[in-house]
Amino acid sequence: MQLVLADSEVAGVELQGDTLVLRFAAAAIAQAAGGEAGYLPGLALEFRQARWRGEPSACFGRLAQGELSDGISRLTRLELPFDGPGPWRAEFVFSQGSQLVVDAQRVTALPGAAPLRPSYAC
């Protein structure tokens, strides 16, 4: 199961000390080898020991672009569960124009207990 950053819906960004949490209302999911695509509600992408540029409170809605880079690879999809020691840089562009750049020492994404909801996109 892979989190597809572009076209995921972000509910909002939470700040918890030096941890920034990007909380998804509907995280776009691609399944491996013939599995169905869909959406996971409530998925959180956590950036620990984070510094950021952009206004977190303005970062919500559809992600037009998103990528995570460790300086070697640029990822637009993350295999779930994801737990990677850094350093990492994430760049997000939201459909309404907001941008957020996050530098972090660790990034994690753990699917919650909510079931995968099917996508009815045409």
C-alpha positions as CSV (number, residue, x, y, z in Angstrom):
1,M,0.0,0.0,0.0
2,Q,1.4,3.4,-1.0
3,L,0.5,6.9,0.0
4,V,0.2,9.1,-3.1
5,L,0.9,12.6,-2.0
6,A,-0.6,14.5,-5.0
7,D,-4.4,14.5,-4.9
8,S,-4.6,13.6,-1.2
9,E,-6.8,15.8,0.9
10,V,-5.2,17.4,3.9
11,A,-7.5,18.2,6.9
12,G,-4.8,20.4,8.5
13,V,-1.4,20.8,10.0
14,E,-0.8,20.4,13.8
15,L,2.3,21.6,15.7
16,Q,3.4,19.7,18.7
17,G,6.7,21.2,19.9
18,D,9.3,20.5,17.3
19,T,7.0,17.9,15.6
20,L,4.8,18.9,12.6
21,V,1.9,16.6,11.8
22,L,0.2,16.7,8.4
23,R,-3.2,15.1,9.0
24,F,-5.1,13.8,6.0
25,A,-8.9,13.8,5.6
26,A,-8.5,11.5,2.6
27,A,-5.0,10.1,1.9
28,A,-4.9,8.8,-1.7
29,I,-3.7,5.2,-1.7
30,A,-2.4,3.0,-4.5
31,Q,-2.3,-0.7,-3.9
32,A,0.5,-2.9,-5.2
33,A,0.0,-5.5,-8.0
34,G,-3.6,-5.3,-9.0
35,G,-5.1,-4.1,-5.7
36,E,-7.7,-1.4,-5.7
37,A,-6.9,2.2,-5.2
38,G,-8.8,4.2,-2.6
39,Y,-8.6,6.7,0.3
40,L,-7.6,6.3,3.9
41,P,-9.2,8.8,6.3
42,G,-7.2,10.0,9.3
43,L,-3.7,9.1,8.1
44,A,-1.0,11.3,9.7
45,L,2.5,12.1,8.3
46,E,4.7,13.1,11.2
47,F,7.9,15.2,10.8
48,R,10.1,15.1,14.0
49,Q,12.7,17.6,14.9
50,A,11.2,19.7,12.2
51,R,11.7,23.3,10.9
52,W,9.4,24.7,8.3
53,R,8.7,27.6,6.0
54,G,5.1,28.5,5.2
55,E,2.0,29.1,7.3
56,P,0.8,25.7,8.7
57,S,-2.7,27.1,9.4
58,A,-3.1,27.9,5.7
59,C,-2.2,24.4,4.6
60,F,-5.3,22.3,4.0
61,G,-7.3,20.9,1.1
62,R,-6.1,19.1,-2.0
63,L,-2.4,18.6,-2.5
64,A,-1.5,19.7,-6.0
65,Q,2.1,18.5,-5.6
66,G,4.0,16.8,-2.8
67,E,7.4,15.2,-2.5
68,L,9.8,13.9,0.1
69,S,13.5,14.0,-0.5
70,D,16.5,12.6,1.4
71,G,19.0,14.4,-0.9
72,I,19.4,11.4,-3.1
73,S,15.8,10.2,-3.9
74,R,12.7,12.2,-4.6
75,L,9.6,10.4,-3.5
76,T,6.0,11.3,-4.5
77,R,4.7,8.0,-3.1
78,L,5.5,6.5,0.3
79,E,5.3,2.8,1.0
80,L,3.1,2.3,4.2
81,P,4.0,2.0,6.9
82,F,6.8,4.5,6.5
83,D,9.5,5.3,9.1
84,G,12.6,6.9,7.9
85,P,15.5,8.5,9.7
86,G,16.6,11.7,8.0
87,P,17.5,14.3,7.2
88,W,14.4,14.8,5.0
89,R,12.9,17.7,3.1
90,A,9.3,17.7,2.2
91,E,7.7,20.2,-0.2
92,F,4.0,20.6,-0.5
93,V,1.9,22.8,-2.8
94,F,-1.8,23.0,-2.1
95,S,-4.4,23.6,-4.8
96,Q,-5.4,27.0,-3.3
97,G,-1.8,28.2,-3.6
98,S,-0.4,27.6,-0.1
99,Q,3.1,26.1,0.2
100,L,4.9,24.3,3.0
101,V,8.5,23.2,3.1
102,V,9.5,21.0,6.0
103,D,13.0,19.9,7.0
104,A,13.0,17.0,9.6
105,Q,15.2,14.4,11.2
106,R,12.6,11.6,11.0
107,V,9.4,11.1,9.0
108,T,6.7,8.5,9.8
109,A,3.4,7.6,8.3
110,L,1.3,4.9,10.0
111,P,-2.1,3.9,8.7
112,G,-4.7,4.0,11.4
113,A,-7.5,1.5,12.0
114,A,-9.9,3.1,9.5
115,P,-10.6,0.8,6.5
116,L,-9.6,1.8,2.9
117,R,-12.5,3.5,1.2
118,P,-12.8,2.8,-2.6
119,S,-12.2,5.5,-5.1
120,Y,-15.0,6.3,-7.5
121,A,-13.0,8.6,-9.6
122,C,-13.5,8.4,-13.4
